[in-house]
Amino acid sequence: MTAITLNLEDSLVDFLRSFTKKRNMTQKELFENYLQHLKKEQLKKELIWESKAIAIDIDIQQECAFFAESWLEEYNSFLK
């Protein structure tokens, strides 16, 4: 993995150093944690958008219902 170089203002660099020192973590850990947070937020937004699209589209609702019913029938036969 290659290092990522950022050109930040000195005040931001000082803040990063003090922030990570207070929390006993590395700057790499800080950036990785924040990027994971951003990734989760993006996935939430996409999920919400897709859910709204499904709520509007009747064809998708019928297709989802079909798959759910077929899975339920298969599960019930498996239980028997």
MMTF fields as JSON, N, C-alpha, C and O atoms, coordinates in Angstrom:
{
  "mmtfVersion": "1.0.0",
  "mmtfProducer": "UNKNOWN",
  "numBonds": 319,
  "numAtoms": 320,
  "numGroups": 80,
  "numChains": 1,
  "numModels": 1,
  "chainsPerModel": [1],
  "groupsPerChain": [80],
  "chainIdList": ["A"],
  "bondAtomList": [4, 2, 8, 6, 12, 10, 16, 14, 20, 18, 24, 22, 28, 26, 32, 30, 36, 34, 40, 38, 44, 42, 48, 46, 52, 50, 56, 54, 60, 58, 64, 62, 68, 66, 72, 70, 76, 74, 80, 78, 84, 82, 88, 86, 92, 90, 96, 94, 100, 98, 104, 102, 108, 106, 112, 110, 116, 114, 120, 118, 124, 122, 128, 126, 132, 130, 136, 134, 140, 138, 144, 142, 148, 146, 152, 150, 156, 154, 160, 158, 164, 162, 168, 166, 172, 170, 176, 174, 180, 178, 184, 182, 188, 186, 192, 190, 196, 194, 200, 198, 204, 202, 208, 206, 212, 210, 216, 214, 220, 218, 224, 222, 228, 226, 232, 230, 236, 234, 240, 238, 244, 242, 248, 246, 252, 250, 256, 254, 260, 258, 264, 262, 268, 266, 272, 270, 276, 274, 280, 278, 284, 282, 288, 286, 292, 290, 296, 294, 300, 298, 304, 302, 308, 306, 312, 310, 316, 314],
  "bondOrderList": [1, 1, 1, 1, 1, 1, 1, 1, 1, 1, 1, 1, 1, 1, 1, 1, 1, 1, 1, 1, 1, 1, 1, 1, 1, 1, 1, 1, 1, 1, 1, 1, 1, 1, 1, 1, 1, 1, 1, 1, 1, 1, 1, 1, 1, 1, 1, 1, 1, 1, 1, 1, 1, 1, 1, 1, 1, 1, 1, 1, 1, 1, 1, 1, 1, 1, 1, 1, 1, 1, 1, 1, 1, 1, 1, 1, 1, 1, 1],
  "groupList": [{"groupName": "MET", "atomNameList": ["N", "CA", "C", "O"], "elementList": ["N", "C", "C", "O"], "formalChargeList": [0, 0, 0, 0], "bondAtomList": [1, 0, 2, 1, 3, 2], "bondOrderList": [1, 1, 2], "singleLetterCode": "M", "chemCompType": "L-PEPTIDE LINKING"}, {"groupName": "THR", "atomNameList": ["N", "CA", "C", "O"], "elementList": ["N", "C", "C", "O"], "formalChargeList": [0, 0, 0, 0], "bondAtomList": [1, 0, 2, 1, 3, 2], "bondOrderList": [1, 1, 2], "singleLetterCode": "T", "chemCompType": "L-PEPTIDE LINKING"}, {"groupName": "ALA", "atomNameList": ["N", "CA", "C", "O"], "elementList": ["N", "C", "C", "O"], "formalChargeList": [0, 0, 0, 0], "bondAtomList": [1, 0, 2, 1, 3, 2], "bondOrderList": [1, 1, 2], "singleLetterCode": "A", "chemCompType": "L-PEPTIDE LINKING"}, {"groupName": "ILE", "atomNameList": ["N", "CA", "C", "O"], "elementList": ["N", "C", "C", "O"], "formalChargeList": [0, 0, 0, 0], "bondAtomList": [1, 0, 2, 1, 3, 2], "bondOrderList": [1, 1, 2], "singleLetterCode": "I", "chemCompType": "L-PEPTIDE LINKING"}, {"groupName": "LEU", "atomNameList": ["N", "CA", "C", "O"], "elementList": ["N", "C", "C", "O"], "formalChargeList": [0, 0, 0, 0], "bondAtomList": [1, 0, 2, 1, 3, 2], "bondOrderList": [1, 1, 2], "singleLetterCode": "L", "chemCompType": "L-PEPTIDE LINKING"}, {"groupName": "ASN", "atomNameList": ["N", "CA", "C", "O"], "elementList": ["N", "C", "C", "O"], "formalChargeList": [0, 0, 0, 0], "bondAtomList": [1, 0, 2, 1, 3, 2], "bondOrderList": [1, 1, 2], "singleLetterCode": "N", "chemCompType": "L-PEPTIDE LINKING"}, {"groupName": "GLU", "atomNameList": ["N", "CA", "C", "O"], "elementList": ["N", "C", "C", "O"], "formalChargeList": [0, 0, 0, 0], "bondAtomList": [1, 0, 2, 1, 3, 2], "bondOrderList": [1, 1, 2], "singleLetterCode": "E", "chemCompType": "L-PEPTIDE LINKING"}, {"groupName": "ASP", "atomNameList": ["N", "CA", "C", "O"], "elementList": ["N", "C", "C", "O"], "formalChargeList": [0, 0, 0, 0], "bondAtomList": [1, 0, 2, 1, 3, 2], "bondOrderList": [1, 1, 2], "singleLetterCode": "D", "chemCompType": "L-PEPTIDE LINKING"}, {"groupName": "SER", "atomNameList": ["N", "CA", "C", "O"], "elementList": ["N", "C", "C", "O"], "formalChargeList": [0, 0, 0, 0], "bondAtomList": [1, 0, 2, 1, 3, 2], "bondOrderList": [1, 1, 2], "singleLetterCode": "S", "chemCompType": "L-PEPTIDE LINKING"}, {"groupName": "VAL", "atomNameList": ["N", "CA", "C", "O"], "elementList": ["N", "C", "C", "O"], "formalChargeList": [0, 0, 0, 0], "bondAtomList": [1, 0, 2, 1, 3, 2], "bondOrderList": [1, 1, 2], "singleLetterCode": "V", "chemCompType": "L-PEPTIDE LINKING"}, {"groupName": "PHE", "atomNameList": ["N", "CA", "C", "O"], "elementList": ["N", "C", "C", "O"], "formalChargeList": [0, 0, 0, 0], "bondAtomList": [1, 0, 2, 1, 3, 2], "bondOrderList": [1, 1, 2], "singleLetterCode": "F", "chemCompType": "L-PEPTIDE LINKING"}, {"groupName": "ARG", "atomNameList": ["N", "CA", "C", "O"], "elementList": ["N", "C", "C", "O"], "formalChargeList": [0, 0, 0, 0], "bondAtomList": [1, 0, 2, 1, 3, 2], "bondOrderList": [1, 1, 2], "singleLetterCode": "R", "chemCompType": "L-PEPTIDE LINKING"}, {"groupName": "LYS", "atomNameList": ["N", "CA", "C", "O"], "elementList": ["N", "C", "C", "O"], "formalChargeList": [0, 0, 0, 0], "bondAtomList": [1, 0, 2, 1, 3, 2], "bondOrderList": [1, 1, 2], "singleLetterCode": "K", "chemCompType": "L-PEPTIDE LINKING"}, {"groupName": "GLN", "atomNameList": ["N", "CA", "C", "O"], "elementList": ["N", "C", "C", "O"], "formalChargeList": [0, 0, 0, 0], "bondAtomList": [1, 0, 2, 1, 3, 2], "bondOrderList": [1, 1, 2], "singleLetterCode": "Q", "chemCompType": "L-PEPTIDE LINKING"}, {"groupName": "TYR", "atomNameList": ["N", "CA", "C", "O"], "elementList": ["N", "C", "C", "O"], "formalChargeList": [0, 0, 0, 0], "bondAtomList": [1, 0, 2, 1, 3, 2], "bondOrderList": [1, 1, 2], "singleLetterCode": "Y", "chemCompType": "L-PEPTIDE LINKING"}, {"groupName": "HIS", "atomNameList": ["N", "CA", "C", "O"], "elementList": ["N", "C", "C", "O"], "formalChargeList": [0, 0, 0, 0], "bondAtomList": [1, 0, 2, 1, 3, 2], "bondOrderList": [1, 1, 2], "singleLetterCode": "H", "chemCompType": "L-PEPTIDE LINKING"}, {"groupName": "TRP", "atomNameList": ["N", "CA", "C", "O"], "elementList": ["N", "C", "C", "O"], "formalChargeList": [0, 0, 0, 0], "bondAtomList": [1, 0, 2, 1, 3, 2], "bondOrderList": [1, 1, 2], "singleLetterCode": "W", "chemCompType": "L-PEPTIDE LINKING"}, {"groupName": "CYS", "atomNameList": ["N", "CA", "C", "O"], "elementList": ["N", "C", "C", "O"], "formalChargeList": [0, 0, 0, 0], "bondAtomList": [1, 0, 2, 1, 3, 2], "bondOrderList": [1, 1, 2], "singleLetterCode": "C", "chemCompType": "L-PEPTIDE LINKING"}],
  "groupTypeList": [0, 1, 2, 3, 1, 4, 5, 4, 6, 7, 8, 4, 9, 7, 10, 4, 11, 8, 10, 1, 12, 12, 11, 5, 0, 1, 13, 12, 6, 4, 10, 6, 5, 14, 4, 13, 15, 4, 12, 12, 6, 13, 4, 12, 12, 6, 4, 3, 16, 6, 8, 12, 2, 3, 2, 3, 7, 3, 7, 3, 13, 13, 6, 17, 2, 10, 10, 2, 6, 8, 16, 4, 6, 6, 14, 5, 8, 10, 4, 12],
  "groupIdList": [1, 2, 3, 4, 5, 6, 7, 8, 9, 10, 11, 12, 13, 14, 15, 16, 17, 18, 19, 20, 21, 22, 23, 24, 25, 26, 27, 28, 29, 30, 31, 32, 33, 34, 35, 36, 37, 38, 39, 40, 41, 42, 43, 44, 45, 46, 47, 48, 49, 50, 51, 52, 53, 54, 55, 56, 57, 58, 59, 60, 61, 62, 63, 64, 65, 66, 67, 68, 69, 70, 71, 72, 73, 74, 75, 76, 77, 78, 79, 80],
  "secStructList": [7, 7, 7, 7, 7, 7, 7, 7, 7, 2, 2, 2, 2, 2, 2, 2, 2, 2, 2, 2, 2, 2, 6, 6, 7, 7, 2, 2, 2, 2, 2, 2, 2, 2, 2, 2, 2, 2, 2, 2, 2, 2, 2, 2, 2, 2, 2, 2, 2, 2, 2, 2, 2, 2, 2, 2, 7, 2, 2, 2, 2, 2, 2, 2, 2, 2, 2, 2, 2, 2, 2, 2, 2, 2, 2, 2, 2, 2, 2, 7],
  "xCoordList": [0.849, 0.0, 0.896, 1.91, 0.51, 1.307, 0.773, -0.406, 1.65, 1.27, 0.502, 0.769, -0.433, -1.191, -0.623, -0.523, -0.253, 0.316, -0.747, -1.386, -0.924, -1.89, -1.179, -0.314, -1.547, -1.014, -2.038, -3.027, -1.799, -2.722, -2.082, -0.86, -2.927, -2.423, -1.763, -2.104, -0.828, -0.105, -1.035, -0.821, -2.071, -3.006, -3.76, -4.044, -4.084, -4.759, -3.822, -4.234, -2.583, -1.596, -1.407, -1.353, -1.307, -1.177, -2.397, -2.273, -3.568, -4.791, -4.777, -5.11, -4.392, -4.321, -3.361, -3.669, -2.224, -1.234, -1.776, -1.66, -2.366, -2.872, -4.076, -4.211, -4.946, -6.143, -5.765, -6.286, -4.852, -4.46, -3.658, -3.763, -2.87, -2.088, -3.012, -2.805, -4.034, -4.985, -5.738, -6.048, -6.03, -6.803, -5.924, -6.417, -4.622, -3.658, -3.88, -4.003, -3.926, -4.09, -3.174, -2.688, -2.953, -2.115, -2.981, -4.206, -2.31, -3.041, -3.654, -4.734, -2.961, -3.491, -4.801, -5.774, -4.829, -6.053, -7.184, -8.332, -6.851, -7.863, -8.478, -9.701, -7.639, -8.142, -8.916, -9.956, -8.413, -9.119, -10.485, -11.474, -10.539, -11.828, -12.809, -13.988, -12.302, -13.19, -13.655, -14.813, -12.758, -13.153, -14.16, -15.072, -14.003, -15.003, -16.353, -17.397, -16.318, -17.547, -18.218, -19.43, -17.426, -17.973, -18.555, -19.599, -17.875, -18.352, -19.702, -20.606, -19.835, -21.104, -22.222, -23.349, -21.906, -22.905, -23.354, -24.537, -22.415, -22.751, -23.647, -24.612, -23.335, -24.163, -25.567, -26.545, -25.672, -26.991, -27.8, -28.982, -27.157, -27.853, -28.315, -29.432, -27.463, -27.833, -28.98, -29.888, -28.943, -30.013, -31.331, -32.368, -31.301, -32.513, -33.044, -34.247, -32.141, -32.565, -33.187, -34.235, -32.548, -33.072, -34.406, -35.305, -34.546, -35.808, -36.937, -38.055, -36.643, -37.653, -38.014, -39.178, -37.023, -37.289, -38.173, -39.081, -37.908, -38.727, -40.145, -41.105, -40.283, -41.611, -42.457, -43.685, -41.827, -42.563, -42.849, -43.913, -41.921, -42.013, -42.803, -42.347, -43.981, -44.862, -44.259, -44.4, -43.594, -43.0, -41.953, -41.905, -41.12, -40.096, -40.758, -40.305, -41.823, -42.526, -43.08, -42.98, -43.664, -44.218, -43.114, -43.287, -41.993, -40.873, -40.33, -40.038, -40.195, -39.722, -40.705, -40.297, -41.992, -43.011, -42.952, -43.089, -42.749, -42.643, -41.484, -41.643, -40.304, -39.139, -39.335, -38.93, -39.948, -40.191, -41.138, -40.906, -42.203, -43.16, -42.537, -42.769, -41.747, -41.114, -40.105, -39.984, -39.387, -38.457, -39.215, -38.794, -40.335, -41.122, -41.687, -41.696, -42.157, -42.655, -41.541, -41.753, -40.37, -39.234, -38.826, -38.499, -38.85, -38.503, -39.51, -39.128, -40.809, -41.844, -41.715, -41.878, -41.425, -41.253, -40.021, -40.0, -39.001, -37.808, -38.13, -37.617, -38.975, -39.338, -40.133, -40.012, -40.944, -41.763, -40.866, -41.339],
  "yCoordList": [-1.169, 0.0, 1.234, 1.282, 2.214, 3.432, 4.463, 4.46, 5.327, 6.379, 7.471, 7.758, 8.058, 9.176, 10.441, 10.57, 11.367, 12.623, 13.705, 13.868, 14.437, 15.524, 16.834, 16.913, 17.834, 19.165, 19.918, 20.427, 19.985, 20.633, 21.876, 22.008, 22.761, 23.944, 23.513, 22.476, 24.306, 23.972, 23.835, 22.983, 24.671, 24.592, 23.266, 22.715, 22.754, 21.459, 20.323, 19.373, 20.415, 19.395, 19.383, 18.315, 20.56, 20.646, 20.047, 19.341, 20.334, 19.769, 18.248, 17.565, 17.713, 16.258, 15.631, 14.608, 16.238, 15.701, 15.694, 14.693, 16.811, 16.879, 15.959, 15.311, 15.899, 15.056, 13.588, 12.878, 13.143, 11.733, 11.416, 10.313, 12.357, 12.128, 11.987, 11.111, 12.848, 12.778, 11.451, 10.925, 10.915, 9.676, 8.434, 7.322, 8.651, 7.548, 6.689, 5.466, 7.358, 6.661, 7.304, 8.42, 6.589, 7.133, 7.944, 7.824, 8.761, 9.539, 8.602, 8.865, 7.53, 6.536, 5.958, 5.844, 5.597, 5.058, 6.074, 5.726, 7.321, 8.376, 8.483, 8.517, 8.536, 8.644, 7.396, 7.495, 6.228, 4.994, 4.941, 4.565, 5.317, 5.324, 6.296, 5.988, 7.467, 8.462, 8.022, 8.229, 7.418, 6.937, 5.799, 5.704, 4.936, 3.887, 4.504, 4.046, 5.541, 6.256, 6.844, 6.719, 7.48, 8.049, 6.964, 7.157, 5.832, 4.718, 4.212, 3.945, 4.081, 3.638, 4.639, 4.252, 5.923, 6.956, 6.911, 7.085, 6.68, 6.586, 5.38, 5.472, 4.254, 3.06, 3.29, 2.825, 4.006, 4.328, 5.156, 4.89, 6.174, 7.029, 6.223, 6.409, 5.331, 4.498, 3.562, 3.354, 3.0, 2.113, 2.856, 2.339, 4.048, 4.861, 5.176, 5.086, 5.548, 5.881, 4.669, 4.785, 3.504, 2.285, 1.898, 1.443, 2.072, 1.747, 2.624, 2.152, 3.906, 4.81, 4.423, 4.5, 4.011, 3.588, 2.344, 2.238, 1.411, 0.201, 0.543, -0.043, 1.481, 1.87, 2.472, 2.406, 3.05, 3.692, 2.713, 2.778, 1.814, 0.93, -0.337, -1.179, -0.463, -1.612, -2.905, -3.956, -2.847, -4.064, -4.659, -5.873, -3.804, -4.293, -4.881, -5.899, -4.241, -4.768, -6.157, -7.052, -6.334, -7.643, -8.689, -9.836, -8.294, -9.221, -9.63, -10.804, -8.669, -8.975, -9.89, -10.82, -9.63, -10.467, -11.887, -12.856, -12.008, -13.329, -14.116, -15.279, -13.477, -14.174, -14.518, -15.593, -13.624, -13.894, -15.069, -15.936, -15.112, -16.212, -17.529, -18.56, -17.503, -18.749, -19.247, -20.45, -18.318, -18.73, -19.307, -20.3, -18.675, -19.152, -20.536, -21.383, -20.78, -22.118, -23.15, -24.242, -22.814, -23.726, -23.982, -25.108, -22.943, -23.088, -23.964, -24.808, -23.77, -24.586, -26.049, -26.937, -26.307, -27.706, -28.314, -29.508, -27.51, -28.0, -28.367, -29.363, -27.575, -27.864, -29.152, -29.861, -29.461, -30.686, -31.871, -33.007],
  "zCoordList": [0.0, 0.0, 0.0, 0.696, -0.78, -0.848, 0.135, 0.488, 0.557, 1.498, 0.761, -0.406, 1.445, 0.897, 1.509, 2.729, 0.649, 1.121, 1.012, -0.028, 2.098, 2.115, 2.398, 3.27, 1.67, 1.93, 2.763, 2.235, 4.051, 4.97, 5.561, 5.623, 5.982, 6.676, 7.974, 8.544, 8.43, 9.656, 10.848, 11.711, 10.901, 12.031, 12.039, 13.103, 10.85, 10.773, 11.156, 11.823, 10.743, 11.1, 12.618, 13.228, 13.226, 14.685, 15.373, 16.374, 14.829, 15.402, 15.311, 16.28, 14.148, 13.987, 14.989, 15.601, 15.148, 16.086, 17.512, 18.22, 17.93, 19.307, 19.489, 20.527, 18.49, 18.577, 18.713, 19.572, 17.855, 17.9, 19.157, 19.694, 19.625, 20.842, 22.051, 22.891, 22.141, 23.261, 23.276, 24.344, 22.106, 22.014, 21.868, 21.679, 21.959, 21.896, 20.639, 20.714, 19.502, 18.236, 17.194, 17.378, 16.113, 15.051, 14.086, 14.061, 13.308, 12.304, 11.259, 10.732, 10.976, 10.037, 10.565, 9.82, 11.837, 12.439, 12.382, 12.107, 12.641, 12.593, 11.204, 11.067, 10.176, 8.807, 8.396, 7.745, 8.772, 8.427, 9.097, 8.47, 10.371, 11.075, 10.43, 10.255, 10.083, 9.477, 8.093, 7.732, 7.318, 6.0, 6.101, 5.279, 7.102, 7.334, 7.684, 7.22, 8.502, 8.864, 7.614, 7.437, 6.761, 5.528, 4.624, 4.001, 4.56, 3.743, 4.25, 3.459, 5.574, 6.16, 5.889, 5.578, 6.007, 5.734, 4.276, 3.982, 3.37, 1.955, 1.703, 0.945, 2.331, 2.173, 2.722, 2.138, 3.843, 4.394, 3.417, 3.197, 2.823, 1.855, 0.649, 0.167, 0.161, -0.977, -0.62, -1.425, 0.575, 1.024, 1.125, 0.709, 1.666, 1.765, 0.378, 0.131, -0.533, -1.889, -2.572, -3.208, -2.445, -3.052, -2.435, -3.142, -1.128, -0.465, -0.973, -1.179, -1.175, -1.709, -3.142, -3.535, -3.912, -5.291, -5.31, -6.134, -4.409, -4.329, -3.897, -4.397, -2.98, -2.494, -3.605, -3.549, -4.601, -5.701, -6.836, -7.451, -7.12, -8.288, -7.958, -7.185, -8.547, -8.272, -8.817, -8.191, -9.966, -10.544, -9.614, -9.419, -9.043, -8.113, -6.861, -6.338, -6.386, -5.215, -5.494, -4.655, -6.676, -7.033, -7.165, -6.753, -7.734, -7.872, -6.504, -6.277, -5.597, -4.239, -3.518, -2.823, -3.683, -3.054, -3.612, -2.866, -4.921, -5.545, -4.956, -4.587, -4.865, -4.316, -2.846, -2.403, -2.092, -0.667, -0.5, 0.343, -1.293, -1.197, -1.625, -0.995, -2.692, -3.138, -2.103, -1.873, -1.484, -0.432, 0.759, 1.352, 1.104, 2.244, 1.972, 2.865, 0.759, 0.407, 0.518, 1.047, 0.026, 0.089, 1.552, 1.926, 2.352, 3.768, 4.493, 5.303, 4.209, 4.842, 4.442, 5.279, 3.174, 2.749, 3.396, 3.692, 3.615, 4.291, 5.735, 6.246, 6.401, 7.785, 7.91, 8.908, 6.908, 6.942, 6.78, 6.779]
}
